[in-house]
Amino acid sequence: MEDLLRHLDANVGDILALYKLLHAEEITKAKAGLLGTGTKKGVYDLCDGQTGVGEIAKKLNVTQPAVSNHLSDLLQAGLVAVEEREGRKFYQKRLER
């Protein structure tokens, strides 16, 4: 069992790439369904790893809590990753298609 876990851990990138390849259509549909064309898509589009929540809110002319709610949904769906630097959170897109 330990050997299998070590093998999976060493190849997780390959496994994820294969999953994306095999399920590209489903991933694209799920992403489109979640993002739509509204504010959530705008928030996602601004997730460049350099723009903070406050800046996203200003650019979209929405409240910071609204942006945080959208980012929470995007995180849960695996569409963005978060990195904390100097007490601020920065979000980066994960699944580009």
N, C-alpha and C positions, 0 to 999 in steps of 0.2 A: 504494500500500500504506500509506504514512504517513497519508494522508487517512482511510482505512478504520480504522486503529488509533486515530486521534484521535477519530473518530466513535464507535467502540465504547467508548473510554475515557469520553467525555462522556455516554454513555447506558447505562453499566453498571448503574445502579440500575434503569432501566426494563427492561433485558434480564433482570435477576434477578427483578423483580416479575412479568414475563411468564412466565418459567420456573416460578416458584412457582404462578402461576395455572393454567398448563397441566398441571403435574405435582403438583397439591395432594394428590391421592389417594395417589400413590406416596410423596410426602414424609411424609405422615401415617402410612402403613403402615411405612415405614422407621424413622421416629422411634419408633413404638409397639414395633416389634420390637427396637430397640436398647435402649430404656428399660425395657420390661417393667414390673414392679411392685416390684422389689427396691431394693437400695441405690443402684444407678445412677440410678434415677428420683428417689430422695430427694436425691441429690447434684445432679441437674439442677434439681430444684424449688428448691433453695437458692441457685442461681446468680443472684444479684440484683445483681451488680456491686459490692456492699458487704461481702459476707461472704467472709473468707479461708478457705483450706484448713483451717487448724487449727480455726476456728469450725465449719465444716461437719462435720469429724470429731467434734467434741464433741457437736454437735446430733444426729448420727446414731449416736453411740456406736460408732464404728469408728476404725481407725487412720488416721493421715495418709497413709501409703503407699497404703492401699486407696483413699482419696479421690483421691489423685493419679493412680492407675491409671484410675479411672473418668473423671476429668476428661480424661485423655489420650485415652481412647476417644471422649468427647464432642467434644473438639477436632478429632480426626481426622474425625469424622462431620460436622463443621461445625455442630453444635448449640449450641456455646458459643464465645465469644470471650474472650480473656484480655487483661487490662491490668495492667501492673506499675506500682505506685506505692509509693514509699518502701521499695523492696526487697521488697515483698509482691506476690503475684499475686491478682488478683480476676477472677472469671469471671462472664460475663453471657450469658443465653440469647440465641440468635440467631434460631431459628425457632419462633415462637409460633403455635400453631394451636389 
